[in-house]
Amino acid sequence: MANRLLEVSNLSVAYGDVRALWGVSIHVDQGTIVAIVGANGAGKSTLLRAISGIVRAQEGEIKLSDNSLVGRPPEDIARLGIAHVPEGRGLFRHMTVLENLELGAFQPKARPRLREGIDKAYALFPRLKERAHQKAGSLSGGEQQMLAIARAVMSDPALLILDEPSLGLSPLVVRQMFTLIQTLHSQGVTILLVEQNIHQALKVADYGFVLKTGEVAMQGTGRDLLANPEIQKAYMGVLE
């Protein structure tokens, strides 16, 4: 059996009286890209927030390796090795690119390798090096997304969670973003990806889960899901 890094079992989450997730089970194996896809309101972002401890699980279990994440605060979960790049990026807009990157190395294990991490980030994202002393808020949308991912990678995470990394970007920048995701993967980063761009997400994913109204409607390899007539019919508008 593959080395199971993340295991979510029978997870249910509610916002007040409104149930957002119903008995969701997913897994992420070490060294893979796993995509969570589905329409708006399917519960994709809620699932990521539950894994990161931002919202509370009502039922079910979430495990990173042998560590249960249920009930832990987000800072503990980050310390265990999960780096979450939220939709909207969450940058410190009035701080420089370099300052944002330095904040990414807040974990004790990452601090001694701060310089090495910054060099690695600049090698991955040369544009960030050119803009090292610019305010994050002055960057283009694509550059801000690059910075958000680079800052997350600074913590040397066991699992990198990306929520809608292509949102609001031009088609050219979207293609660059997915090339970048593949580059990170080739360097050994395990990635859990939520993405509305179904085609691009499933093209890069080793495995995928389709969420529909808070439940897992389908799962399989990225290639199999992409070739599935039901997926093609349901998401024809977003397939490219």
N, C-alpha and C positions, 0 to 999 in steps of 0.2 A: 504493500500500500504506500502511496505517496506520502511525503511528510506533511501532515495536516497542520497548517499554521493557525488558521482561524476556523472556528466551528460555531455556527449560530443554530440553535435548535429550538423549534416551536416558539419563536419569539412573537409576542403580542405587545403592542404599544397603543395607548389611547391618549388623546388630548381631550381631557374632560370626559364627556359622554360619547365622544366620537372616536371610534376604533380606527386607527391608521394602518396597523399591521395585524394580520390574523395568522398565527401559527407558522411564521416564516422560518424555513431552514435553508441555510446556504453554507458553503464551505470554501475556503481558499487554501490551496496547497502551496507550500514553500516554492518560491521561484517562478510562480505563474502570474498571468494577468487574468483576473476574473471581472467580467462586465455584468453590471445590473442594469437592465434596460426596461423600458416601458413608457407608457404615456404620462403626461403631466398628472399629478395627483395619485399616482400608483403606489406611493409610499417609499420611493427610492431614497430620497434624502433623509426621511425619518429613520430608515434602516441604518444609514451611516451614522446618524446622530446617536442612535441607541448604542451602536458599537463603541463610539467615542465617549459615551457617558453623558452626552449633552441632554438627552431625554431618557427617562426612566423606563426600563422594561417592566411591563405589567406581569407577564408570564414568560417562561422560557429561560434558556441559558446561552451565554456568550462566552466562549473560551478562546484565549490567545495562547497557543501552546498548552500548557497545563494550568494556566492562570484564569480563574473565573473573573470576568469583567463586570458582572451584574452588581450594581450597588456601589461600584467604585467611582470616585469623582474623576472628572476629565484629566486632571493633572497626574493622577496615579496611572491612568490608562496610557497617557503620553509617555510617562516614565517607563512603562513596560514595553514600549516600542511601537506605538501607533502614532503616525503623523497624518493629520486630517487637513486637507486643503478644501475649505468650504466653498460652496457656491457664493460668489461675491468676493472671494479671495482673502478677505480679512487682513489686508496689509495695513501697516502704520503709514498712512499716506503722507504725513508731514515729516517723516524720517527718510533718510537717504536709502538708496538701494543697499549700500554696504551695511548700514545700521540694521536694516531689516534682516539681512543675512546673518549678522552677528547674533541677533536675537534668536535665530533658528537653532543656534548651538547652545541652548540653555540647559540641555540635559548634561549631567555630570560626565557621562561617558564621551560626549561630543566636545566638551570644552577644551581638553588637551589637544584636540586635533582641529581647532578652529581655523588656523591658517590653511591647513591641508583641505579642509572643507570648502573654504572660500575659493581656493585655487580650482578645486574640482567643479564648483558651481560655475565659475567663469569659463572653464573649459567646455562645460555643457552648454552654457548660455553666453557666448562671447559678447552679445549685445549688452548684457548686464554689466560687464566689465567696463564697456565704453561709457555707461551711465552710472557708474559706481557712486558718484557724489551728487546725483540728481535726486530730488524728492520722488518718492514712490508714486505720489499722486499725479506727477507730471508725465508719467510713462503712458504709452499707448496701451490699449486693452490687452493686446497680445503680450507686450512686455511685462505688464502687471501679472498676467497669468504665469509667465515664465518665472518671475520673481517669487510668486507664491509657492510654486513647486520647488524652486531652488531652496527657499527658506525651509521648507518641510524636509528636504533631503539633507540639510545641514545637521539634523538631529540623528542621522544614521539610523533610520527607522527599520524595524522588522517588517512593518506593513505600511505602505503608503496608500492613503485613501484620497481619491480625487473625485470631487463632486462637480459634475458638469464643466470640465475644463475647457470645452469648446464654446461655451455659451457666449453669444454676442461677438464672436470673432469672425473675420472675413474668411471665405473658403480657402484662400491661400494660407492664412495663419492657422486655420484648423488642420490642414494637412501637415504643416510644420509641427503643430502640437502633438499630433499622433506619431509622427516620426520620432519626436523627443521621448514620448512614452515608451516606444519600442527600444530606444537607446538606453533609457534607464533600466528597462527590463533585461536588456542584454548585459548590463553591468551587475545583475544579480538582485535588483530591487523587486520585491513582491508587491503587486499593485491590485487594489480593489477600486474599480472604476464605475461610477454612475454617469450615464451619458444619454442624452436624447438623440444624438446622432447615431442611430442604431447601426447603420452600415459600417461606419468607421470603427465603432466600438467592437462589434463582433468580428471585424476583420483582424484586429490586433489581439483579441482575447483567446486564451487557451480554452476557457470555459465561460459559460454565461447563464444567467438566470433572468427570466422574463417575469416582471411583477405586474399584476393586474389587480386593481382595487385592493391593494394590501395583502395579496396572496401570491405565492409562486405558481404561475400558470404553466411554465415550461422551463426546462433546463437542458443543457447539452453542450457539446463543444461549440466554440464560436462558429466554426465552419458549418456544422450541422444546422445550427439555428439560422444562420444566414441563408441556407438553402431551403429552409422549411417553408412550404407554401403558405401556411397559416401566418407566419411572421411576415412574409412578403405582402400578403393581402392586408393584414392589420396595420402595417407600418409603411405601406407603399409611398405615402407622402413624405416620409423622412429617409427612405432609402435613396442613395445616390449612385 
